[in-house]
Amino acid sequence: MINLPNHQKLSSLSRNSECSGIRLKYGVELVNNRAETIFNYVGLENVESWKGKLVQSDNLSSEEDAATANRFYSENVLFGKLRPYLAKVFVAQQDGCCTSELLVLRPVKYYANYLKYLILNPDFINLVNSSTYGAKMPRASWDFIGNIFLPTPPIETQKLIATFLDRKTAAIDTLIAKKQRLIQLLEEKCKVLINQAVTKGSNPNVPMKDSGIPWIGKVPKHWAVLRLRHLISDKVAGPYGSSLTKSMYVAFGYRVYGQQQIIADDFTIGDYYISPEKFFEMQRYIVQPEDVLVTVMGTIGRVAVVPEGIEAGIINPRLVRYVVRHGYMLPYFFSWVFRSKSGESQLSEMAQGVTMDGLNLTVLSDLWMPVPPLEEQENIVVNINTVTNSLKQLQRKINQQIEKLREYRRSLITAAVTGKLNIKEVETNV
């Protein structure tokens, strides 16, 4: 048995007045049966964090999984010991097999669903996480987990608590799902508004013409439609091969900008740097204000305009840098065309068959772009910024509401399983 100097802290997880706490290992049986055949396989990726639910997946297990998979049985409780802060736990509804990174527990003195909620208690997760070993792949040991004191009320009380939490958490999850769907609808609305602005303009009464480009459709008669190659004065793909590798990065120096900054549209984040000597060698890839950076590998077609005042730096191999041709197009209008539905549709078509779902300068040069007069471009950019900023503020408020609901869900579980919330009294007053 391992020494537990924080016994008092462990005991604090057991506050139910109807029972004294017991160590988890006395309330469950650890199942360590190797699977002879692979069926109903569950990997860590198939378990939702903090939800106590499985994620449906069509992924087949690998040969490595087959060699190390453990058996589990209906009503067993499975808990992820790898990166336990992810709180991956669920109650098996049928027999199957799983990754060895999931502990398989057969409840002895616990009702399975109640045990699931005991494990989902943030206090339990934080305590287990504090015991992990291994920097890159932090794991918790059963020796530690099994010695944690947990409340063990009578089975009927456990069932009452679990039923209460099933109902309450389901209602919270439904509300969260509705708010997440609302965010998706706002994003879709934003894309429609952007596409309308960059392809039709802000005046619905102007004469229109067919652009001849299926993704763009009709545009105002006085607009041009040109390929990207005619709208830029300079272009460069990021360094490739052995000219820039992560082994060349240093703790301080000049920035290396990549997908992280473009996707977040935030040039203050990230911690990749190169030395002054390497920066001098990479002059061709230097980032300047009003450059337009586009992601071309992995997550393709994300775009950002380089703002004033950023740290000096270069692009990494996953980006392309464009300098928009002065007098033809504004950098921010250029970027909004990329983000529009017409831009995304073209990029998606162009990416078909390209190795590793990537794009290159030659492919991107063929992108068709609507080109209004500069004054109209400026007005369109102002209007898009106004609308998108308003929608972003609304999204932030909804995300804050979602986070509060998640916090409430966790605190409700903690109060219920530790006896701070009298379920019988609550149910009587409903």
N, C-alpha and C positions, 0 to 999 in steps of 0.2 A: 504493500500500500504506500502511495506517495504521501509526502508530508504536505499539508495544506495550511500554510501560515495564515491565510485569509479566511479561516473557518467562520469568523463572525460575518464576513461579507457574504459567504455562501449561505449561511443561515438566514440572512436577511431576505433571501428569495422565498423563504417559507414563513408566511405570516397568517396562514389560514387558521382561524381559531378552533376549527373542528379537528385538527390533526397536528401532529408534530412532523417535522421534515425528516425525510430519509435520503440517503445517498441514492443517486439515480441507478447505480448498478444493482441495488437491492430491489428496485421496482421494475426492472426490465431484464430481459435476457439478450445478450449480444449474439446475433446470428452470424456465423462465419462459415457458411456453406458455399463451396464453389459451384458454379453453374455448369452442368454437363452439356447442356445445349443452350443456345441463345434464343430467347423469346421474350416479348414484351420488354425489350431493353430500355433502361432509363439511364441517361448520362446526366451530369450536373447541368448541362445546357437545357435539359428538359424540365428543370424545376424552377419555378418562378421565385425570385427573391422576395422574402417577407410576406408572401401570399399563402403559402401552404398548399400550392396547387401545381399540377403538371402542365407543361406547355406541349401542345400537340406538335409532333415532328415526324417527318417521313424519313429522317436520316437513319440509315442502317448502321449497325454496330460494326466496328472494324475487327480484324483478326486479333489485334491487341486487346480489344475489349473482351473478345471471346476467351482469351487465355487467362484473363484476370477477373472476369465478372463474378459477382456474388449472387446467390439466390436470395430472393425475398418472397414473402407469402402475404396473402390478403390479411389486412389489419396490422401488418408490421408498420412501424414508423421509421422513415429513412431521413437521415440528417447528414448534410455535407460537412465533412471535417476539413476539406480544403477551402481556404479563404472563408472561414466561418462567419465573418462579418456580412456575407451575402445572405445569411439566414435562409438556406435552402433546405426545406423540410416538407414532407408530405406523408399522408397515410395511404398505404397501398390498398387499392380496391380490388386487386387481383394478383395472382402469383406472377412472378417475372424474374428478371435478373438486372443487375445494375453495376455501374462502375464501383471499383473498390474504394473510391473517394467518398462514397456514401456509407455511413454506418447504418446497419440494419438492426433495429431494436424490436424485440417482441415484448409488448406490454405484459407485465405480470400483475402489478398492483395499480395499474393505470388503465383508464379508458383511453383508447387510442387517440381519439380526437382531442381529448383534454391534454394528453401528453404533447401532441402537436403544438397546442397553444402555449404550454409550458416552455417549449423550446423556442417559440416565436417571441417570448418575453424578451424585450431589449436588454434587460439586466442579465439574463442568461447568455444571450449572444455576446454581449460585451465582455462578460467574464470568460467565456470560452475563447474569444478572440485574444484576450490578454495573455493567454497561455501558449500561443502558437510558436512554432519554431520553423526556421527556414525563411530566408529573406525574399526570394523570388516566388516560391510556392509555399506560403505559410499554411501549416497544418496544425490541427489540435490533436492531441492523443486521447484515446479512450481512457487511459489511466487518470487523466485529469477530469475529463467530462464525466466519467462514471462516478467520481467522488464528490460531485456537486450536490449539495443538499437542495431538495425540492419538496414543495408541499404535497401531501398525499391524503386528501380528504376522502371520505367514503365514496365508493363508485357512483352511487346515486347522485351525490353532490357534484362529482366530476362530470357526469352526464348532463346535469342541469347547467353547469357553467359552459360546457362545450356547446350545448344547444343554443344557449343565449348568445355566445360569441359567433356561432355559425350565422345566426340571423342578423346580428348587428354588423359583422364584418361584410356580409353579403350586401347589405344595404349601403354601406360605405363604399364598397368596391363598385357597385352600380353607379353611384353618384360620381365617383372618380372617372369611370369609363365615359359617362355622359360629358363631363368637362373636357376629357381628352378628345372626344369626338368633336366638341365645339372648337377646340384649338385646330383640329384638322380642317374643319369647315372654314375657319378664318384664314388658314394658309391657302386653301383652295380659292377662296374669294380674293385673296391678295394676288394670286397668280392670274386670275381672270382680269382683275383691274390693271395689272401691269401689262398683260398682253394687249388689252384694249388700248391702253395709252400709247404703247410703242408701235402699234401697227395701224391704229385708226386716228390717233391724235385726240384732242380735247373738244373739237368742234364737230358735232354730228351732222352739220348741215353742208359741209364742203363736198364738192363733187368727188366721186371715188373712181378708181380704176382697178382692173385686175392686175395684181403684181406678177402673175404667172408662176408664183411659187406656192405650192399647195399648203405649206405650213404657215404662210403669211396671209394668203387670201387677198382681199381688196385693201388698198391703201388710198389715202388722199391723192388726188390727181397730180398735185404739185410736188409730191414726194418722189425721191429716187429710190431704187432698190439695187444695192450693189453687193458684190462679194466682199468678204472681210479683207481680202488681200489689197483691195483698192482704198481701204480706210485706215491703214496703218503706215507709219513711217519707219518703224523698226520692230523687230521681233527676235526673240531668242528663246530656245528651249533650255531648260536647266542642265547643268553639267551631268554627264553620265559616265558609266563605266567606273574606272578606278580614279578618275580625276577628283571625285569628292565622295568619301565614304565616312561612316560614323566614327571610324577609328581616328579620323582627323579632327574630330570635334574637341573643343577645349572648354574649360569652365568659364572663361571670360574672353572677350574680344569683340569680334564683329558677328552680327546676327546671321543665322541661316533661316530664311522664311520658307514655310512649306504649307501643306494642306491644313494644318492645325489653325494657322492664322486666317487662311482664306475661308474655311468653313465657318469659323466663328466671326469672321469679319472684324477681327481684333488683332492689331499688330503689336500689342503690348505683352501678349502671352508667349509661352515657349521658352526653352532654355538651351537651344543649340547655338553654339558659337564656333567660329574659326579664328585662328591666330592672325595678327596683322600681316604676316608674311603670306599666308594662304589667301587672305583677302586681296592683297595686291596682285596675286597670281590670277584671281578670279574676277578681274575688272569687267569682263564681258557680261557678267551676271548680276551686276550691282542693281539694286532696287532704288528707284527715284520716285518722289511724289508725282501723282497723276499717272504713273504706270498702271496698266491693268494686268492683273495676275490671274491666270486660269489654271485650274487643276486638270491634269491630263492623264493621270494614272489612278486606278482604284476608283475613288469617288470623282467622277469626271464632270467637267462643265461648271464647277463652282467658281465664282469670280468675285474679286474685290478690287477696288481702286485704292492705290497706296496713298494714305493721307500725309499731310505735312507733319514734320516733327518726329518721324519715327527714327529708331536707331539705325545707323548705317549697317547694311548687310547685303546678302545675295540671295537668289532663289535656289531652291534645292532641285533635284532631278525630276520631281513630280509636278513641276510648274512650268508654264510658259509665260514670258513677259512680253506685253505689247505696249508700244508707244502709239497712241492714236494720232492720226494725221491731222495737223492743225488746220482749221478752217473747213473741215469736212464733218467731223463728229466730236462731240464732247465725251470725255472718258466715262462719266457717270451714265450718259445715255447708252454708250457702248456696253457698259456692264449690265444695264437693265434689259437690253435686248437678249443678252446671254441668259438672264434669269427668267425671261418670259416663256410662255408655253411654246411659242413658235421657235424660240432658240433651243429650248430643251428637246423639242421633237426632232429638230435637225441634228442635234448632237447625239441623240439616242440612235438615230438612223445611221449616222456616220460611224458610231462605235461598233456597229454590227460587224463581226468578223475580225475586228482589230485585235491583235495579240494582247492578252491580259486586260481586256476591256479598257484599252487606253486610246488616246488620241495623239496626233502629231501635228506639226506645223503645216504639213501639206494638206492633211485632211481638214484642219480648221480653216485654212485659207479659202475653202470653197463655201463656207457658211454665208448664207444670204442674210442681209441686214437692211431693214427699212431706214431711209435717210431723210428725215425732215430738214427744213432750213434750221440753222443754228439757233435762232431765236425761239422757234417752236421746241427744239430739243431742250432748251433751258427751262421753258415753262413746263414741259412734260416731266422733267426731272424734279422740279419743285413740287408739282402735284403728286407724283409718286412718293416722294419723300414724306409729304404730309400725311398721305393715306397710310403708308406702311408704318410710320412712326406711331400713328394712332392705333393701328392694329397690334403692333408690338406691345404697346402699353397695356392693351386689353389682354393679350396673351400672358403678359407678366402677372397681371392680377389673377387670372385663372390659374396659372401655375402656382402662385402663392396659396390659393384656395386649395389646390390639390395637395400641396405639401402639408397644410394644416390638417386636412382630412387624414393623411397618412400618419401624421403625428398623433391625432386623436385615436386612430385605429390601434396604434401600438400602445398608447397609454391605457386604452380600454382593456386590452389583453392583459397588460401588467396588473391593473387593478383587479381584474376578475380572477386571475389564476393565483394571486398572492393573498386573496381574502380581504383586500381593502374595499372591495365593492361587494355588498351583500346581495347576491343574485336573487335569493328567495324574496327579499324585501322589494327589490326592484320589480320583479315579475308580478308580485302581489299588487303593486301600485299602478301597473300598466292598465 
